Amino acid sequence: MTVRTKIITILAIAMSMLLFANTITAAIVKFGKAEYMPPKAEGSKKKEGNPVKGEVCFDRDAKAFTFVDDKGNTVVAIPYDKVKSMLYEKTSHPRYAEAILISPFFLFSKTKKHFLTIQYTNAAGEGQFAMIHMDKGNARDIVAQAEADTGTKVDLSEER
């Protein structure tokens, strides 16, 4: 064997080991910098609770979507087969506070927020929903992962 073929063989073995290790660890895909928005009570005008910071997890083995808070507690778990629909929303609002406090030039820019709303049925068969506020850096990745794992198309709604 020449030195070149030895190097190619070693690289091929290393690449196959990396691919194998990646498939083992890819059973749960996690996305940080997210907030679960708890639903408000019916007839109430105020929110029931504050947003819960944590991470979005897609568990391929359990076939479930979960939201886990910063302490490691599961806030909501939704089996993939219970998902009825998903909606991605991108909203934008003028930066009035920054314009008043810092500079009027902030009126020319807008804040953008990304939300994923999942409509599903619980164990009793009742309709439920979960709203996740996502970071701009991983919003598209979460939407793509949700669509791929659940097999449900995500409806897109972008506000201008």
N, C-alpha and C positions, 0 to 999 in steps of 0.2 A: 504494500500500500504506500502510496506517495503521501507526502505531507498535506497536499491539497485535499485528497480524498478523506484523510483522517479528520481534517478540520470540518469538511462538509458533513461527515458522519456525526461528529460531535455536535455541530450546530443543529442537525436534523433531530438528534435525540433530545437536545435541550428544548427545542421548539415543541416537540411532541409532549414533553413533560410539562411545559408551561400550559399548553392547551388542555391537557388532562387535569392539571391542578385548577385551571380556570373553570372547567365544567363542574368540578366538585364544589367549589365555593360559590357558584352562580345559582344555587338553589334558592337563596334569598337575596333579592336585590333591594338595597336601601338607598333612600334619598333624604338627606338632611335638609335643614333650613326650611321647614314647613310648619304650618299652624293648622290645627283642627279647630273649626269654628262650630261650637256647640249650638244646636238649634234652640230657638226661644220657645217658650210655652205658648200654646194656642191662646189667642186673644190678648197676649201680652205685647206691649210696645217696646219693652226693654229686653235686652239680651239676658239670657239666663246665666251665662258665665263668660269669663274672659277666654280669649283664644288660648289653646293649649299648644305650646311649642314642643316640637319633636321631630320624628322622621317617618316617612312613608315607606312601608315595606311590602314587597311583592314576594310571597312565598310560593314557589312553584310546586313544592312537594305537598303542602297542605292545600294548594289551590285556593289561596285566600289573600285578600288585600287587608293589611292592618296599618293602623296608625299607632305608633309607640311614642309616649311622652319622653321627656329628657331623663326621667328617673327609671325608665325601662318598663313602665306599666302600659299594657295594651288599653288604649282608649276606645277603639272601635275595630272590629274584625268583620270583614265582609267576604263570604265565600264567592268565588268567581261565578258559580252557577246561579246565584241569587241577584246578580247585577242586572238591572233592567235597562238603564241608559246612563250615559255619562256626558257631561257638558263642560267644555273648557271655555272660560270667559277671561277676556283681557280688558280691563277697564283703565281709563286714564282720567285724571282730574288735574285742574290747574293748581299750581303751588302758591296759593294766596298767602299763607303764613310766612313762607320764605321771602315772598315779594315784599311783605310789610316789614319784616324784621331784618332782612339782609340787603336785598337789592331788587328794584322793580324789574330787572331783567329776568327774574324767575317766572314772571307772568308768561314768558315765551316758551317755557318748558312745562312738561306735565309729568306727574307721578304715574307709574303704571303698576297695576296689581294683577296677579294671575291667580285664577281660582279653578279648581276641578270639583264639580258637583257630581256625586255618584248616587243614583236612585236605585234602591234595592228593596227586597222584601226580607223581613226578619223571620225568625223561626216560627212565629205565629201566623205568618202569611200577610202581615200588615206592611203597607208601604212606608219606607223610611228613606232618608237621604243623609249623606255626609258631605260637608263642604270643607275643602282643603285649600288654604291659602299657600301658594308655592312661591319660592324664590325665583327671580327672573333667570337665574343661571341654570336652574334644573327643571323649569316648568315644561319645556318641550320634551325633555327626556322622560319625565313622569307620565306625560300624556301618551307618548309612544309606547312606554312599557305597559301602561294600563290597557291600551288597545291591543297590544300583542298578547298579553297574558290572559285577558278575559275573553278575547274574541269578539268584543262588542265595540262597534265604531263609536268614536268620541265625536260628538257634535261640537263645532267651533263657533263661537260668538265673540267677535272682536268689536269693541266699542271704539269709535274714532274720536 
